[in-house]
Amino acid sequence: MDQDKNPTGSTTDDEFIRLPGLFRRWEIERVIEPGKDFHFEDAGEASDGTPLLAVYWRDPNEGPATNVAPANPRRSP
């Protein structure tokens, strides 16, 4: 099965900026903003077993991002 690795458009994964920290599912509403693109990845579990997420964002209306972190830091080049 051939899947599109970047369903959000013509920009690359490298244009996403990672937000510092890890987030619980119910904290996501505090992070998201209208007009931005977001990418979420599983990031393990908290000590109480709560799933954690890493959050990456980009503004599709701006040029290439600065201070960039790869969208998947575990992916090999």
PQR file with spaces between the fields and no chain letter, atoms N, CA, C, O and H, PARSE charges and radii, in Angstrom:
ATOM       1  N    MET     1       0.838   -1.167    0.000 -0.4000 1.5000
ATOM       2  CA   MET     1       0.000    0.000    0.000 -0.0000 2.0000
ATOM       3  C    MET     1       0.892    1.241    0.000  0.5500 1.7000
ATOM       4  O    MET     1       1.784    1.370    0.838 -0.5500 1.4000
ATOM       5  N    ASP     2       0.650    2.140   -0.929 -0.4000 1.5000
ATOM       6  CA   ASP     2       1.456    3.352   -1.052 -0.0000 2.0000
ATOM       7  C    ASP     2       0.712    4.507   -0.404  0.5500 1.7000
ATOM       8  O    ASP     2      -0.359    4.905   -0.862 -0.5500 1.4000
ATOM       9  H    ASP     2      -0.074    2.035   -1.610  0.4000 1.0000
ATOM      10  N    GLN     3       1.297    5.052    0.685 -0.4000 1.5000
ATOM      11  CA   GLN     3       0.646    6.152    1.388 -0.0000 2.0000
ATOM      12  C    GLN     3       1.455    7.419    1.217  0.5500 1.7000
ATOM      13  O    GLN     3       2.681    7.382    1.118 -0.5500 1.4000
ATOM      14  H    GLN     3       2.167    4.729    1.058  0.4000 1.0000
ATOM      15  N    ASP     4       0.753    8.546    1.185 -0.4000 1.5000
ATOM      16  CA   ASP     4       1.408    9.851    1.126 -0.0000 2.0000
ATOM      17  C    ASP     4       2.032   10.130    2.481  0.5500 1.7000
ATOM      18  O    ASP     4       1.328   10.151    3.490 -0.5500 1.4000
ATOM      19  H    ASP     4      -0.244    8.577    1.265  0.4000 1.0000
ATOM      20  N    LYS     5       3.348   10.347    2.525 -0.4000 1.5000
ATOM      21  CA   LYS     5       4.030   10.578    3.794 -0.0000 2.0000
ATOM      22  C    LYS     5       3.818   11.989    4.313  0.5500 1.7000
ATOM      23  O    LYS     5       4.121   12.261    5.475 -0.5500 1.4000
ATOM      24  H    LYS     5       3.920   10.330    1.705  0.4000 1.0000
ATOM      25  N    ASN     6       3.310   12.888    3.495 -0.4000 1.5000
ATOM      26  CA   ASN     6       3.080   14.263    3.916 -0.0000 2.0000
ATOM      27  C    ASN     6       1.708   14.715    3.420  0.5500 1.7000
ATOM      28  O    ASN     6       1.616   15.408    2.407 -0.5500 1.4000
ATOM      29  H    ASN     6       3.063   12.667    2.551  0.4000 1.0000
ATOM      30  N    PRO     7       0.640   14.329    4.124 -0.5600 1.5000
ATOM      31  CA   PRO     7      -0.710   14.629    3.649  0.2800 2.0000
ATOM      32  C    PRO     7      -1.098   16.095    3.766  0.5500 1.7000
ATOM      33  O    PRO     7      -2.167   16.473    3.287 -0.5500 1.4000
ATOM      34  N    THR     8      -0.269   16.939    4.386 -0.4000 1.5000
ATOM      35  CA   THR     8      -0.667   18.332    4.596 -0.0000 2.0000
ATOM      36  C    THR     8      -0.278   19.252    3.460  0.5500 1.7000
ATOM      37  O    THR     8      -0.611   20.436    3.517 -0.5500 1.4000
ATOM      38  H    THR     8       0.599   16.632    4.775  0.4000 1.0000
ATOM      39  N    GLY     9       0.401   18.785    2.439 -0.4000 1.5000
ATOM      40  CA   GLY     9       0.741   19.655    1.325 -0.0000 2.0000
ATOM      41  C    GLY     9       2.151   19.447    0.825  0.5500 1.7000
ATOM      42  O    GLY     9       2.760   18.401    1.046 -0.5500 1.4000
ATOM      43  H    GLY     9       0.672   17.823    2.393  0.4000 1.0000
ATOM      44  N    SER    10       2.672   20.484    0.132 -0.4000 1.5000
ATOM      45  CA   SER    10       3.951   20.344   -0.550 -0.0000 2.0000
ATOM      46  C    SER    10       5.161   20.631    0.332  0.5500 1.7000
ATOM      47  O    SER    10       6.292   20.431   -0.111 -0.5500 1.4000
ATOM      48  H    SER    10       2.178   21.334   -0.047  0.4000 1.0000
ATOM      49  N    THR    11       4.962   21.089    1.556 -0.4000 1.5000
ATOM      50  CA   THR    11       6.102   21.367    2.417 -0.0000 2.0000
ATOM      51  C    THR    11       6.666   20.069    2.977  0.5500 1.7000
ATOM      52  O    THR    11       6.010   19.029    2.925 -0.5500 1.4000
ATOM      53  H    THR    11       4.043   21.251    1.916  0.4000 1.0000
ATOM      54  N    THR    12       7.873   20.128    3.509 -0.4000 1.5000
ATOM      55  CA   THR    12       8.522   18.924    4.015 -0.0000 2.0000
ATOM      56  C    THR    12       8.372   18.819    5.523  0.5500 1.7000
ATOM      57  O    THR    12       8.035   19.792    6.197 -0.5500 1.4000
ATOM      58  H    THR    12       8.406   20.973    3.551  0.4000 1.0000
ATOM      59  N    ASP    13       8.628   17.617    6.044 -0.4000 1.5000
ATOM      60  CA   ASP    13       8.581   17.395    7.484 -0.0000 2.0000
ATOM      61  C    ASP    13       9.548   18.304    8.219  0.5500 1.7000
ATOM      62  O    ASP    13       9.300   18.662    9.370 -0.5500 1.4000
ATOM      63  H    ASP    13       8.902   16.826    5.496  0.4000 1.0000
ATOM      64  N    ASP    14      10.646   18.685    7.578 -0.4000 1.5000
ATOM      65  CA   ASP    14      11.661   19.492    8.232 -0.0000 2.0000
ATOM      66  C    ASP    14      11.170   20.897    8.580  0.5500 1.7000
ATOM      67  O    ASP    14      11.849   21.605    9.323 -0.5500 1.4000
ATOM      68  H    ASP    14      10.848   18.394    6.642  0.4000 1.0000
ATOM      69  N    GLU    15      10.041   21.312    8.079 -0.4000 1.5000
ATOM      70  CA   GLU    15       9.536   22.646    8.353 -0.0000 2.0000
ATOM      71  C    GLU    15       8.713   22.709    9.638  0.5500 1.7000
ATOM      72  O    GLU    15       8.292   23.794   10.041 -0.5500 1.4000
ATOM      73  H    GLU    15       9.489   20.737    7.475  0.4000 1.0000
ATOM      74  N    PHE    16       8.478   21.589   10.278 -0.4000 1.5000
ATOM      75  CA   PHE    16       7.755   21.585   11.538 -0.0000 2.0000
ATOM      76  C    PHE    16       8.714   21.921   12.673  0.5500 1.7000
ATOM      77  O    PHE    16       9.872   21.502   12.660 -0.5500 1.4000
ATOM      78  H    PHE    16       8.820   20.708    9.951  0.4000 1.0000
ATOM      79  N    ILE    17       8.233   22.674   13.648 -0.4000 1.5000
ATOM      80  CA   ILE    17       9.017   23.047   14.823 -0.0000 2.0000
ATOM      81  C    ILE    17       8.441   22.298   16.015  0.5500 1.7000
ATOM      82  O    ILE    17       7.231   22.304   16.243 -0.5500 1.4000
ATOM      83  H    ILE    17       7.293   23.014   13.658  0.4000 1.0000
ATOM      84  N    ARG    18       9.324   21.653   16.773 -0.4000 1.5000
ATOM      85  CA   ARG    18       8.850   20.900   17.936 -0.0000 2.0000
ATOM      86  C    ARG    18       8.614   21.830   19.116  0.5500 1.7000
ATOM      87  O    ARG    18       9.462   22.655   19.457 -0.5500 1.4000
ATOM      88  H    ARG    18      10.307   21.648   16.587  0.4000 1.0000
ATOM      89  N    LEU    19       7.446   21.683   19.732 -0.4000 1.5000
ATOM      90  CA   LEU    19       7.169   22.410   20.968 -0.0000 2.0000
ATOM      91  C    LEU    19       7.922   21.721   22.098  0.5500 1.7000
ATOM      92  O    LEU    19       7.982   20.492   22.136 -0.5500 1.4000
ATOM      93  H    LEU    19       6.757   21.013   19.455  0.4000 1.0000
ATOM      94  N    PRO    20       8.493   22.486   23.013 -0.5600 1.5000
ATOM      95  CA   PRO    20       9.214   21.860   24.120  0.2800 2.0000
ATOM      96  C    PRO    20       8.261   21.090   25.036  0.5500 1.7000
ATOM      97  O    PRO    20       7.116   21.491   25.244 -0.5500 1.4000
ATOM      98  N    GLY    21       8.749   20.000   25.566 -0.4000 1.5000
ATOM      99  CA   GLY    21       7.973   19.206   26.508 -0.0000 2.0000
ATOM     100  C    GLY    21       7.155   18.128   25.839  0.5500 1.7000
ATOM     101  O    GLY    21       7.129   18.007   24.614 -0.5500 1.4000
ATOM     102  H    GLY    21       9.679   19.674   25.396  0.4000 1.0000
ATOM     103  N    LEU    22       6.490   17.349   26.664 -0.4000 1.5000
ATOM     104  CA   LEU    22       5.576   16.307   26.210 -0.0000 2.0000
ATOM     105  C    LEU    22       4.204   16.617   26.791  0.5500 1.7000
ATOM     106  O    LEU    22       4.093   17.228   27.853 -0.5500 1.4000
ATOM     107  H    LEU    22       6.511   17.447   27.659  0.4000 1.0000
ATOM     108  N    PHE    23       3.157   16.189   26.082 -0.4000 1.5000
ATOM     109  CA   PHE    23       1.807   16.583   26.450 -0.0000 2.0000
ATOM     110  C    PHE    23       0.902   15.372   26.624  0.5500 1.7000
ATOM     111  O    PHE    23       1.041   14.365   25.931 -0.5500 1.4000
ATOM     112  H    PHE    23       3.247   15.693   25.219  0.4000 1.0000
ATOM     113  N    ARG    24      -0.021   15.494   27.556 -0.4000 1.5000
ATOM     114  CA   ARG    24      -1.074   14.492   27.716 -0.0000 2.0000
ATOM     115  C    ARG    24      -2.212   14.867   26.764  0.5500 1.7000
ATOM     116  O    ARG    24      -2.341   16.022   26.359 -0.5500 1.4000
ATOM     117  H    ARG    24      -0.134   16.313   28.119  0.4000 1.0000
ATOM     118  N    ARG    25      -3.024   13.888   26.417 -0.4000 1.5000
ATOM     119  CA   ARG    25      -4.090   14.097   25.441 -0.0000 2.0000
ATOM     120  C    ARG    25      -4.967   15.291   25.812  0.5500 1.7000
ATOM     121  O    ARG    25      -5.317   16.083   24.938 -0.5500 1.4000
ATOM     122  H    ARG    25      -2.920   12.950   26.746  0.4000 1.0000
ATOM     123  N    TRP    26      -5.322   15.436   27.062 -0.4000 1.5000
ATOM     124  CA   TRP    26      -6.223   16.524   27.469 -0.0000 2.0000
ATOM     125  C    TRP    26      -5.536   17.892   27.512  0.5500 1.7000
ATOM     126  O    TRP    26      -6.206   18.910   27.687 -0.5500 1.4000
ATOM     127  H    TRP    26      -5.038   14.792   27.772  0.4000 1.0000
ATOM     128  N    GLU    27      -4.222   17.926   27.356 -0.4000 1.5000
ATOM     129  CA   GLU    27      -3.519   19.206   27.312 -0.0000 2.0000
ATOM     130  C    GLU    27      -3.404   19.770   25.892  0.5500 1.7000
ATOM     131  O    GLU    27      -2.998   20.918   25.712 -0.5500 1.4000
ATOM     132  H    GLU    27      -3.678   17.099   27.214  0.4000 1.0000
ATOM     133  N    ILE    28      -3.751   18.983   24.906 -0.4000 1.5000
ATOM     134  CA   ILE    28      -3.596   19.383   23.505 -0.0000 2.0000
ATOM     135  C    ILE    28      -4.418   20.634   23.186  0.5500 1.7000
ATOM     136  O    ILE    28      -3.970   21.479   22.411 -0.5500 1.4000
ATOM     137  H    ILE    28      -4.080   18.050   25.051  0.4000 1.0000
ATOM     138  N    GLU    29      -5.600   20.763   23.766 -0.4000 1.5000
ATOM     139  CA   GLU    29      -6.429   21.939   23.473 -0.0000 2.0000
ATOM     140  C    GLU    29      -5.764   23.246   23.913  0.5500 1.7000
ATOM     141  O    GLU    29      -6.120   24.311   23.409 -0.5500 1.4000
ATOM     142  H    GLU    29      -5.964   20.076   24.395  0.4000 1.0000
ATOM     143  N    ARG    30      -4.822   23.185   24.829 -0.4000 1.5000
ATOM     144  CA   ARG    30      -4.088   24.375   25.252 -0.0000 2.0000
ATOM     145  C    ARG    30      -2.975   24.739   24.276  0.5500 1.7000
ATOM     146  O    ARG    30      -2.442   25.848   24.319 -0.5500 1.4000
ATOM     147  H    ARG    30      -4.533   22.320   25.238  0.4000 1.0000
ATOM     148  N    VAL    31      -2.632   23.820   23.412 -0.4000 1.5000
ATOM     149  CA   VAL    31      -1.486   23.981   22.519 -0.0000 2.0000
ATOM     150  C    VAL    31      -1.895   24.416   21.114  0.5500 1.7000
ATOM     151  O    VAL    31      -1.222   25.243   20.499 -0.5500 1.4000
ATOM     152  H    VAL    31      -3.065   22.919   23.377  0.4000 1.0000
ATOM     153  N    ILE    32      -2.980   23.868   20.612 -0.4000 1.5000
ATOM     154  CA   ILE    32      -3.344   24.116   19.220 -0.0000 2.0000
ATOM     155  C    ILE    32      -3.868   25.532   19.015  0.5500 1.7000
ATOM     156  O    ILE    32      -4.463   26.131   19.911 -0.5500 1.4000
ATOM     157  H    ILE    32      -3.526   23.196   21.111  0.4000 1.0000
ATOM     158  N    GLU    33      -3.630   26.052   17.809 -0.4000 1.5000
ATOM     159  CA   GLU    33      -4.079   27.381   17.415 -0.0000 2.0000
ATOM     160  C    GLU    33      -4.691   27.293   16.021  0.5500 1.7000
ATOM     161  O    GLU    33      -4.208   26.537   15.178 -0.5500 1.4000
ATOM     162  H    GLU    33      -3.146   25.566   17.081  0.4000 1.0000
ATOM     163  N    PRO    34      -5.753   28.063   15.772 -0.5600 1.5000
ATOM     164  CA   PRO    34      -6.330   28.091   14.423  0.2800 2.0000
ATOM     165  C    PRO    34      -5.305   28.599   13.402  0.5500 1.7000
ATOM     166  O    PRO    34      -4.506   29.488   13.697 -0.5500 1.4000
ATOM     167  N    GLY    35      -5.341   28.027   12.216 -0.4000 1.5000
ATOM     168  CA   GLY    35      -4.478   28.476   11.133 -0.0000 2.0000
ATOM     169  C    GLY    35      -3.088   27.865   11.123  0.5500 1.7000
ATOM     170  O    GLY    35      -2.287   28.191   10.246 -0.5500 1.4000
ATOM     171  H    GLY    35      -5.989   27.304   11.976  0.4000 1.0000
ATOM     172  N    LYS    36      -2.776   26.990   12.067 -0.4000 1.5000
ATOM     173  CA   LYS    36      -1.477   26.327   12.124 -0.0000 2.0000
ATOM     174  C    LYS    36      -1.660   24.854   11.788  0.5500 1.7000
ATOM     175  O    LYS    36      -2.732   24.288   12.000 -0.5500 1.4000
ATOM     176  H    LYS    36      -3.426   26.725   12.779  0.4000 1.0000
ATOM     177  N    ASP    37      -0.609   24.241   11.264 -0.4000 1.5000
ATOM     178  CA   ASP    37      -0.607   22.801   11.027 -0.0000 2.0000
ATOM     179  C    ASP    37       0.108   22.140   12.189  0.5500 1.7000
ATOM     180  O    ASP    37       1.125   22.641   12.669 -0.5500 1.4000
ATOM     181  H    ASP    37       0.262   24.701   11.092  0.4000 1.0000
ATOM     182  N    PHE    38      -0.431   21.004   12.643 -0.4000 1.5000
ATOM     183  CA   PHE    38       0.164   20.289   13.766 -0.0000 2.0000
ATOM     184  C    PHE    38       0.440   18.846   13.389  0.5500 1.7000
ATOM     185  O    PHE    38      -0.248   18.251   12.560 -0.5500 1.4000
ATOM     186  H    PHE    38      -1.257   20.597   12.254  0.4000 1.0000
ATOM     187  N    HIS    39       1.461   18.306   14.019 -0.4000 1.5000
ATOM     188  CA   HIS    39       1.831   16.896   13.852 -0.0000 2.0000
ATOM     189  C    HIS    39       2.050   16.359   15.261  0.5500 1.7000
ATOM     190  O    HIS    39       2.769   16.963   16.057 -0.5500 1.4000
ATOM     191  H    HIS    39       2.020   18.790   14.692  0.4000 1.0000
ATOM     192  N    PHE    40       1.430   15.223   15.566 -0.4000 1.5000
ATOM     193  CA   PHE    40       1.543   14.617   16.891 -0.0000 2.0000
ATOM     194  C    PHE    40       2.187   13.246   16.761  0.5500 1.7000
ATOM     195  O    PHE    40       1.903   12.498   15.826 -0.5500 1.4000
ATOM     196  H    PHE    40       0.846   14.732   14.919  0.4000 1.0000
ATOM     197  N    GLU    41       3.064   12.925   17.720 -0.4000 1.5000
ATOM     198  CA   GLU    41       3.705   11.607   17.748 -0.0000 2.0000
ATOM     199  C    GLU    41       3.622   11.022   19.138  0.5500 1.7000
ATOM     200  O    GLU    41       3.702   11.739   20.136 -0.5500 1.4000
ATOM     201  H    GLU    41       3.294   13.532   18.480  0.4000 1.0000
ATOM     202  N    ASP    42       3.459    9.705   19.194 -0.4000 1.5000
ATOM     203  CA   ASP    42       3.536    9.023   20.479 -0.0000 2.0000
ATOM     204  C    ASP    42       4.924    9.251   21.059  0.5500 1.7000
ATOM     205  O    ASP    42       5.926    9.171   20.348 -0.5500 1.4000
ATOM     206  H    ASP    42       3.394    9.123   18.383  0.4000 1.0000
ATOM     207  N    ALA    43       4.974    9.538   22.375 -0.4000 1.5000
ATOM     208  CA   ALA    43       6.260    9.821   23.017 -0.0000 2.0000
ATOM     209  C    ALA    43       6.410    9.059   24.330  0.5500 1.7000
ATOM     210  O    ALA    43       7.067    9.534   25.256 -0.5500 1.4000
ATOM     211  H    ALA    43       4.161    9.602   22.953  0.4000 1.0000
ATOM     212  N    GLY    44       5.809    7.898   24.405 -0.4000 1.5000
ATOM     213  CA   GLY    44       5.955    7.085   25.607 -0.0000 2.0000
ATOM     214  C    GLY    44       4.840    7.323   26.600  0.5500 1.7000
ATOM     215  O    GLY    44       3.745    7.764   26.250 -0.5500 1.4000
ATOM     216  H    GLY    44       5.275    7.513   23.653  0.4000 1.0000
ATOM     217  N    GLU    45       5.152    7.015   27.866 -0.4000 1.5000
ATOM     218  CA   GLU    45       4.167    7.125   28.936 -0.0000 2.0000
ATOM     219  C    GLU    45       4.756    7.857   30.127  0.5500 1.7000
ATOM     220  O    GLU    45       5.959    7.794   30.379 -0.5500 1.4000
ATOM     221  H    GLU    45       6.041    6.657   28.150  0.4000 1.0000
ATOM     222  N    ALA    46       3.889    8.554   30.857 -0.4000 1.5000
ATOM     223  CA   ALA    46       4.277    9.166   32.125 -0.0000 2.0000
ATOM     224  C    ALA    46       4.412    8.054   33.167  0.5500 1.7000
ATOM     225  O    ALA    46       4.041    6.910   32.905 -0.5500 1.4000
ATOM     226  H    ALA    46       2.912    8.605   30.652  0.4000 1.0000
ATOM     227  N    SER    47       4.932    8.382   34.328 -0.4000 1.5000
ATOM     228  CA   SER    47       5.138    7.362   35.366 -0.0000 2.0000
ATOM     229  C    SER    47       3.823    6.718   35.811  0.5500 1.7000
ATOM     230  O    SER    47       3.831    5.601   36.329 -0.5500 1.4000
ATOM     231  H    SER    47       5.233    9.311   34.541  0.4000 1.0000
ATOM     232  N    ASP    48       2.698    7.404   35.617 -0.4000 1.5000
ATOM     233  CA   ASP    48       1.398    6.838   35.986 -0.0000 2.0000
ATOM     234  C    ASP    48       0.747    6.060   34.836  0.5500 1.7000
ATOM     235  O    ASP    48      -0.388    5.598   34.959 -0.5500 1.4000
ATOM     236  H    ASP    48       2.692    8.312   35.197  0.4000 1.0000
ATOM     237  N    GLY    49       1.465    5.918   33.727 -0.4000 1.5000
ATOM     238  CA   GLY    49       0.946    5.161   32.591 -0.0000 2.0000
ATOM     239  C    GLY    49       0.190    5.992   31.571  0.5500 1.7000
ATOM     240  O    GLY    49      -0.266    5.452   30.562 -0.5500 1.4000
ATOM     241  H    GLY    49       2.386    6.293   33.628  0.4000 1.0000
ATOM     242  N    THR    50       0.043    7.286   31.802 -0.4000 1.5000
ATOM     243  CA   THR    50      -0.660    8.161   30.872 -0.0000 2.0000
ATOM     244  C    THR    50       0.151    8.322   29.590  0.5500 1.7000
ATOM     245  O    THR    50       1.329    8.674   29.656 -0.5500 1.4000
ATOM     246  H    THR    50       0.413    7.724   32.622  0.4000 1.0000
ATOM     247  N    PRO    51      -0.448    8.075   28.427 -0.5600 1.5000
ATOM     248  CA   PRO    51       0.278    8.269   27.164  0.2800 2.0000
ATOM     249  C    PRO    51       0.696    9.724   26.984  0.5500 1.7000
ATOM     250  O    PRO    51      -0.054   10.640   27.321 -0.5500 1.4000
ATOM     251  N    LEU    52       1.899    9.930   26.450 -0.4000 1.5000
ATOM     252  CA   LEU    52       2.419   11.271   26.199 -0.0000 2.0000
ATOM     253  C    LEU    52       2.600   11.482   24.705  0.5500 1.7000
ATOM     254  O    LEU    52       2.856   10.536   23.960 -0.5500 1.4000
ATOM     255  H    LEU    52       2.508    9.185   26.177  0.4000 1.0000
ATOM     256  N    LEU    53       2.464   12.729   24.274 -0.4000 1.5000
ATOM     257  CA   LEU    53       2.602   13.091   22.866 -0.0000 2.0000
ATOM     258  C    LEU    53       3.654   14.176   22.697  0.5500 1.7000
ATOM     259  O    LEU    53       3.745   15.100   23.506 -0.5500 1.4000
ATOM     260  H    LEU    53       2.256   13.497   24.879  0.4000 1.0000
ATOM     261  N    ALA    54       4.445   14.057   21.638 -0.4000 1.5000
ATOM     262  CA   ALA    54       5.314   15.146   21.199 -0.0000 2.0000
ATOM     263  C    ALA    54       4.514   15.930   20.168  0.5500 1.7000
ATOM     264  O    ALA    54       3.804   15.339   19.353 -0.5500 1.4000
ATOM     265  H    ALA    54       4.370   13.307   20.981  0.4000 1.0000
ATOM     266  N    VAL    55       4.622   17.257   20.196 -0.4000 1.5000
ATOM     267  CA   VAL    55       3.836   18.109   19.311 -0.0000 2.0000
ATOM     268  C    VAL    55       4.765   18.955   18.451  0.5500 1.7000
ATOM     269  O    VAL    55       5.707   19.569   18.953 -0.5500 1.4000
ATOM     270  H    VAL    55       5.198   17.737   20.858  0.4000 1.0000
ATOM     271  N    TYR    56       4.493   18.981   17.165 -0.4000 1.5000
ATOM     272  CA   TYR    56       5.225   19.788   16.189 -0.0000 2.0000
ATOM     273  C    TYR    56       4.224   20.696   15.500  0.5500 1.7000
ATOM     274  O    TYR    56       3.071   20.312   15.308 -0.5500 1.4000
ATOM     275  H    TYR    56       3.728   18.483   16.757  0.4000 1.0000
ATOM     276  N    TRP    57       4.651   21.902   15.122 -0.4000 1.5000
ATOM     277  CA   TRP    57       3.748   22.835   14.453 -0.0000 2.0000
ATOM     278  C    TRP    57       4.464   23.584   13.341  0.5500 1.7000
ATOM     279  O    TRP    57       5.693   23.634   13.285 -0.5500 1.4000
ATOM     280  H    TRP    57       5.588   22.214   15.278  0.4000 1.0000
ATOM     281  N    ARG    58       3.674   24.154   12.476 -0.4000 1.5000
ATOM     282  CA   ARG    58       4.175   25.067   11.445 -0.0000 2.0000
ATOM     283  C    ARG    58       3.035   25.992   11.052  0.5500 1.7000
ATOM     284  O    ARG    58       1.860   25.673   11.231 -0.5500 1.4000
ATOM     285  H    ARG    58       2.676   24.113   12.522  0.4000 1.0000
ATOM     286  N    ASP    59       3.413   27.146   10.512 -0.4000 1.5000
ATOM     287  CA   ASP    59       2.431   28.092   10.006 -0.0000 2.0000
ATOM     288  C    ASP    59       2.481   27.996    8.490  0.5500 1.7000
ATOM     289  O    ASP    59       3.469   28.411    7.884 -0.5500 1.4000
ATOM     290  H    ASP    59       4.368   27.405   10.367  0.4000 1.0000
ATOM     291  N    PRO    60       1.448   27.461    7.868 -0.5600 1.5000
ATOM     292  CA   PRO    60       1.475   27.265    6.412  0.2800 2.0000
ATOM     293  C    PRO    60       1.510   28.572    5.629  0.5500 1.7000
ATOM     294  O    PRO    60       1.795   28.564    4.431 -0.5500 1.4000
ATOM     295  N    ASN    61       1.224   29.699    6.287 -0.4000 1.5000
ATOM     296  CA   ASN    61       1.209   30.990    5.609 -0.0000 2.0000
ATOM     297  C    ASN    61       2.554   31.701    5.645  0.5500 1.7000
ATOM     298  O    ASN    61       2.712   32.754    5.028 -0.5500 1.4000
ATOM     299  H    ASN    61       0.993   29.706    7.260  0.4000 1.0000
ATOM     300  N    GLU    62       3.521   31.141    6.358 -0.4000 1.5000
ATOM     301  CA   GLU    62       4.847   31.740    6.435 -0.0000 2.0000
ATOM     302  C    GLU    62       5.819   30.935    5.590  0.5500 1.7000
ATOM     303  O    GLU    62       5.517   29.816    5.175 -0.5500 1.4000
ATOM     304  H    GLU    62       3.392   30.286    6.859  0.4000 1.0000
ATOM     305  N    GLY    63       6.982   31.509    5.338 -0.4000 1.5000
ATOM     306  CA   GLY    63       8.019   30.816    4.588 -0.0000 2.0000
ATOM     307  C    GLY    63       8.603   29.694    5.415  0.5500 1.7000
ATOM     308  O    GLY    63       8.056   29.334    6.458 -0.5500 1.4000
ATOM     309  H    GLY    63       7.227   32.418    5.675  0.4000 1.0000
ATOM     310  N    PRO    64       9.725   29.131    4.951 -0.5600 1.5000
ATOM     311  CA   PRO    64      10.364   28.047    5.694  0.2800 2.0000
ATOM     312  C    PRO    64      10.673   28.470    7.127  0.5500 1.7000
ATOM     313  O    PRO    64      11.084   29.601    7.386 -0.5500 1.4000
ATOM     314  N    ALA    65      10.467   27.540    8.044 -0.4000 1.5000
ATOM     315  CA   ALA    65      10.658   27.825    9.462 -0.0000 2.0000
ATOM     316  C    ALA    65      12.134   27.920    9.816  0.5500 1.7000
ATOM     317  O    ALA    65      12.993   27.324    9.167 -0.5500 1.4000
ATOM     318  H    ALA    65      10.133   26.621    7.834  0.4000 1.0000
ATOM     319  N    THR    66      12.401   28.690   10.870 -0.4000 1.5000
ATOM     320  CA   THR    66      13.739   28.719   11.442 -0.0000 2.0000
ATOM     321  C    THR    66      13.668   28.013   12.780  0.5500 1.7000
ATOM     322  O    THR    66      12.576   27.789   13.303 -0.5500 1.4000
ATOM     323  H    THR    66      11.703   29.174   11.398  0.4000 1.0000
ATOM     324  N    ASN    67      14.798   27.663   13.334 -0.4000 1.5000
ATOM     325  CA   ASN    67      14.839   26.917   14.593 -0.0000 2.0000
ATOM     326  C    ASN    67      14.075   25.604   14.431  0.5500 1.7000
ATOM     327  O    ASN    67      13.192   25.288   15.228 -0.5500 1.4000
ATOM     328  H    ASN    67      15.685   27.845   12.909  0.4000 1.0000
ATOM     329  N    VAL    68      14.413   24.862   13.416 -0.4000 1.5000
ATOM     330  CA   VAL    68      13.656   23.695   12.998 -0.0000 2.0000
ATOM     331  C    VAL    68      14.147   22.427   13.668  0.5500 1.7000
ATOM     332  O    VAL    68      15.351   22.218   13.823 -0.5500 1.4000
ATOM     333  H    VAL    68      15.130   25.119   12.768  0.4000 1.0000
ATOM     334  N    ALA    69      13.217   21.593   14.059 -0.4000 1.5000
ATOM     335  CA   ALA    69      13.504   20.237   14.518 -0.0000 2.0000
ATOM     336  C    ALA    69      12.798   19.289   13.554  0.5500 1.7000
ATOM     337  O    ALA    69      11.693   19.593   13.106 -0.5500 1.4000
ATOM     338  H    ALA    69      12.239   21.763   13.933  0.4000 1.0000
ATOM     339  N    PRO    70      13.392   18.172   13.227 -0.5600 1.5000
ATOM     340  CA   PRO    70      12.721   17.239   12.314  0.2800 2.0000
ATOM     341  C    PRO    70      11.419   16.722   12.924  0.5500 1.7000
ATOM     342  O    PRO    70      11.315   16.573   14.142 -0.5500 1.4000
ATOM     343  N    ALA    71      10.439   16.454   12.086 -0.4000 1.5000
ATOM     344  CA   ALA    71       9.145   16.010   12.565 -0.0000 2.0000
ATOM     345  C    ALA    71       9.222   14.649   13.236  0.5500 1.7000
ATOM     346  O    ALA    71       8.385   14.332   14.082 -0.5500 1.4000
ATOM     347  H    ALA    71      10.523   16.575   11.097  0.4000 1.0000
ATOM     348  N    ASN    72      10.201   13.847   12.880 -0.4000 1.5000
ATOM     349  CA   ASN    72      10.367   12.553   13.512 -0.0000 2.0000
ATOM     350  C    ASN    72      11.821   12.373   13.873  0.5500 1.7000
ATOM     351  O    ASN    72      12.591   11.874   13.053 -0.5500 1.4000
ATOM     352  H    ASN    72      10.881   14.104   12.193  0.4000 1.0000
ATOM     353  N    PRO    73      12.232   12.762   15.078 -0.5600 1.5000
ATOM     354  CA   PRO    73      13.639   12.694   15.442  0.2800 2.0000
ATOM     355  C    PRO    73      14.189   11.278   15.501  0.5500 1.7000
ATOM     356  O    PRO    73      15.406   11.095   15.494 -0.5500 1.4000
ATOM     357  N    ARG    74      13.327   10.277   15.559 -0.4000 1.5000
ATOM     358  CA   ARG    74      13.796    8.891   15.605 -0.0000 2.0000
ATOM     359  C    ARG    74      14.030    8.307   14.224  0.5500 1.7000
ATOM     360  O    ARG    74      14.647    7.249   14.098 -0.5500 1.4000
ATOM     361  H    ARG    74      12.339   10.426   15.564  0.4000 1.0000
ATOM     362  N    ARG    75      13.555    8.967   13.203 -0.4000 1.5000
ATOM     363  CA   ARG    75      13.707    8.488   11.831 -0.0000 2.0000
ATOM     364  C    ARG    75      15.149    8.668   11.395  0.5500 1.7000
ATOM     365  O    ARG    75      15.737    9.728   11.611 -0.5500 1.4000
ATOM     366  H    ARG    75      13.053    9.827   13.305  0.4000 1.0000
ATOM     367  N    SER    76      15.719    7.649   10.789 -0.4000 1.5000
ATOM     368  CA   SER    76      17.090    7.780   10.301 -0.0000 2.0000
ATOM     369  C    SER    76      17.091    8.474    8.955  0.5500 1.7000
ATOM     370  O    SER    76      16.134    8.335    8.194 -0.5500 1.4000
ATOM     371  H    SER    76      15.242    6.788   10.614  0.4000 1.0000
ATOM     372  N    PRO    77      18.158    9.230    8.637 -0.5600 1.5000
ATOM     373  CA   PRO    77      18.192    9.987    7.366  0.2800 2.0000
ATOM     374  C    PRO    77      18.231    9.096    6.159  0.5500 1.7000
ATOM     375  O    PRO    77      18.262    9.587    5.030 -0.5500 1.4000
